[in-house]
Amino acid sequence: MAETEWNKLGVYLRETQILGSIHNTLYWDQNTGMPRKGASWRSEQLTYIAKNLHRRNSSEEFFNLIKSAEVELLDSENNSDKKQILEGKKRNIELLIKEYNREKNLDPLLVELLAKAKSKGYESWQEAKRKSNFDIFLPFFEDLIKLRIEEAKQISDKYSPWETLAQPYEPDMTLKWLKKIFKPIKEIIPSLIPKIKKSKKYEWDLSPESQQNLCSKLLDEFGRDKDLVVIAKSPHPFSITLGPEDYRITTRIVDGQPFSSFLATAHEWGHSIYEQGLPSQSHQWFAWPLGQATSMGVHESQSLFWENRIVKSKSFSKRFFKEFISEGCSFENHFDLWKSINHLKVGLNRVEADEVTYGLHILIRTELEIDLIEGDLSPKDIPNEWNKRYKELLGIEPSNDSEGCLQDVHWSEGAFGYFPSYLLGHIISAQISCQLERDIGLIDNLIEDGEYEKIIFWLKDNIHKYGRAVNSMELVKNITNEELTSHYFISHLRSKINDFC
Amino acid sequence: MAETEWNKLGVYLRETQILGSIHNTLYWDQNTGMPRKGASWRSEQLTYIAKNLHRRNSSEEFFNLIKSAEVELLDSENNSDKKQILEGKKRNIELLIKEYNREKNLDPLLVELLAKAKSKGYESWQEAKRKSNFDIFLPFFEDLIKLRIEEAKQISDKYSPWETLAQPYEPDMTLKWLKKIFKPIKEIIPSLIPKIKKSKKYEWDLSPESQQNLCSKLLDEFGRDKDLVVIAKSPHPFSITLGPEDYRITTRIVDGQPFSSFLATAHEWGHSIYEQGLPSQSHQWFAWPLGQATSMGVHESQSLFWENRIVKSKSFSKRFFKEFISEGCSFENHFDLWKSINHLKVGLNRVEADEVTYGLHILIRTELEIDLIEGDLSPKDIPNEWNKRYKELLGIEPSNDSEGCLQDVHWSEGAFGYFPSYLLGHIISAQISCQLERDIGLIDNLIEDGEYEKIIFWLKDNIHKYGRAVNSMELVKNITNEELTSHYFISHLRSKINDFC
């Protein structure tokens, strides 16, 4: 490798990537294998990595490497890069400077305190959830909020505090833009709720072993390479990348919810296939910003695509019917399977929510956390406010905190600004799916023919391969020739209601 | 915590410990969860950690911290430590200086090359073993040997090259001493082989699920805390500590060997219970040398104690008979179970070997690796030499390299000097078990009464709690009032043969 400034920067980024992937390995183990008492030492390990990552990402050495690479890049007389490569390199530098500017102002002590507060938050949340007692979590939650507000203050960019915290998940997102996108959903979905009550519920279940077999068959169907993608169980399903050829997916078994693990597997597969399609895979931008996902909204659009557009389709039920039967499902035909997997029901749980009401779960969380970070909502009032807003928007109320405000892991890890990504994912997925069907045919037909490779190729060619070359709004516009709009999502919901209610 | 030189050194050691435990977490995941294609990136991660560990362990900063702590310690006028604490502190300093002296002479480039060679060695060995083709492994094996010989040269202490490499496993061990200990075994065991052929073999098997259940029940029987000790599967069973309250054990299912996973679980439990009993657990010497195991020989004595003295005892078979029956075993009485689990048979596989012939497997490996490191044995001649020596000592020959010289993982990770620990473990275990029975009664009686806690307490109080305060030879002498001798082990083998042949 030539001793260019560009390559020197690449070597530095590679070591940062090694450290980041070690962090991910520790996180994976924490959620899939670690004994409960290991939590406190794991927190020490994660804090050590977080401190070192911050030191690398905010060091003068790093800044000088970026600047030297930039100077070399702009020396157009001596630069023989082709236009597309040059654009990519410029974008990489732009993103690196943007991130460096966020990191450089952060007090290392704050970084350390935050890493510890996240571990403690997660640990106390687990106990609080188990005992359904918000008070156990409250002091750690208060700490996390205080520290993250301080973080936003130290970063001090052009965004409001909540927007600042949300930037790593959804770059360039503003509250004004978000409200505009979410507005039609908040207005229309509640009016659809009365219809949902007509959706027929099928009471049945499958043994954990059968669910596990079905998940495994599902991944085989999608073309999973077992030497590349590993599956495990964790309390909260997730997907994570531990190396350029090391992808992990988790799922979980929920009593009385025979589709829960199956849908979670499809969902996490969608995340994983996005990561597998990033240009890091080809090593072109490996360890560089362009080798990363552009936003969590786009990430969710990919997972939701596999969960809702593929697995919940009529032709998928037809194709997989015999697999369900052989695992003990007693439906008479695939229509019943299809109806059962698409069952619509107002519920208290976000992860188990149907497509129609899912958005309301997100609206409540998003508005609550904005009020926590920027408004005058006090952390101690979360249980009451949570229940009140569920009553208002969904017409139901949790009977305890475990099924209410303690159900999700995110806040316990200090992840504010993440929740909207889920709903943006639904919206993006709906708009992109229309374009996919215009380009390569109806999804139902593609599935009937087992054309998963064709679908993956389209997703990769239109979305994955761009990495962070463009942000999510530009990406959607480039693909669909239209600004992002919730119109496609809402009409998808209406047709769903027509089919099932 | 007071700002003493001692405490400053403690902070430094703690961070080293964090890094070391991250290494162990990566190793654990590599063997229990990682997809095959993840190997190359995992090697990058492990190399990064190895480089940083070496940097820390050989830095001037570290040396100065040790020296300042030593000066403070020897300032007897101002030192108010009680005698025992003072002795412990002095021993810690002595061991730290010893290790620093080993590390300081190592070229960082060699450390990096070695870390990479170990990963590549392990990867190529897996493939070679799968395909039963030594040639796939040979070039990486040659590299490893070359690099480790260079390492011994750079360390350049008073020991011979092989002894130098063996020191981390068995401190103060010399070839002369080892030959003396092993001599009676090499002379006597081959003469016992003809008798073994009379041991009755029971042909039966258990389903993987039943074996898994039995392993789980076994750990419950021993008093495992599920929040502290986690169990998983891996190609080669092992035990590892990932944090002061995070212990892991693996096992594996072998077709046609219904006791394999069960005995491996008991074995790894023994390793784990030693680690759990080290003074690191009480945090007294946590992150200090005294918080570590004194040698791999002692470590093996602990694992072999649980495998051979507990699980293979008559009263254990009596106690666990109904559990085996309920999992599908069809023996008529516990005597048959006892005879079956103690079956003696000359075989090719070390891990599955019986107690009598086990030592010969070790003798072959030990002599081969001494010839590789110090003699004129060429790596390419290993398959032939291996087969020749098996024929000579055990009277049987492998039909391929997979069941021959490729069966063990150790050499693929460059671990030379490790194998003797297994046989030393047998010898130590036999001598210590006699003392345990003199102190707290016959093992058979203790098991009959379910007195595992009493056994663990004795082991902890006589062995575990000393950490590295004394080396293995001194430890055995302190406990038994006698130098280490193979006499107890040989008479145990003779009584075994009387019982079963």
Interface residues (C-beta under 8 A of the other chain):
Chain A: E15 I18 L19 S21 I22 T25 L26 W28 D29 T32 G33 M34 P35 R36 K37 G38 S40 W41 R42 E44 Q45 Y48 I49 D225 K226 D227 L228 V229 V230 A232 L242 G243 P244 E245 D246 Y247 R248
Chain B: E15 I18 L19 S21 I22 T25 L26 W28 D29 T32 G33 M34 P35 R36 K37 G38 S40 W41 R42 E44 Q45 Y48 I49 D225 K226 D227 L228 V229 V230 A232 L242 G243 P244 E245 D246 Y247 R248
